[in-house]
């Protein structure tokens, strides 16, 4: 029994309305999943906290960062005067308690909160343009297309 029904002709060589919609939808969903899982990297420099997104990286300046907390699902939530932003995927706190390991997400949240409150703790360096500014779309979209095309290529 299959959990997902793939329509006949669901390829881009003979685009039918339903098949084309399935191909686009699965590519977008896979790109979102890759981006969500790839948010594990949290980067801080003298300018602020770099939050990676799908198409680019958003920089939260240090004066905008109020506090950082680890949510129950393992995401870091950065609070500021304009609301909150999600960044950084870590193991959920309940999993850390179950495995009796130190919670890396809680340590990261505490460190980022301390950096926002005490300027002398902030990094002096700046993130390189290549690693700090690029979004995930340049990797996620081709990966989604490759995963969608793999069954077609393997069948041929």
Secondary structure as UniProt FT lines:
FT   TURN            8..9
FT   TURN            13..14
FT   HELIX           17..37
FT   HELIX           38..40
FT   STRAND          43..44
FT   STRAND          48..52
FT   STRAND          56..61
FT   HELIX           62..64
FT   STRAND          67..70
FT   TURN            72..73
FT   STRAND          75..80
FT   TURN            81..82
FT   STRAND          83..89
FT   HELIX           93..98
FT   TURN            99..100
FT   HELIX           104..117
FT   HELIX           119..121
FT   HELIX           129..133
FT   HELIX           137..155
//
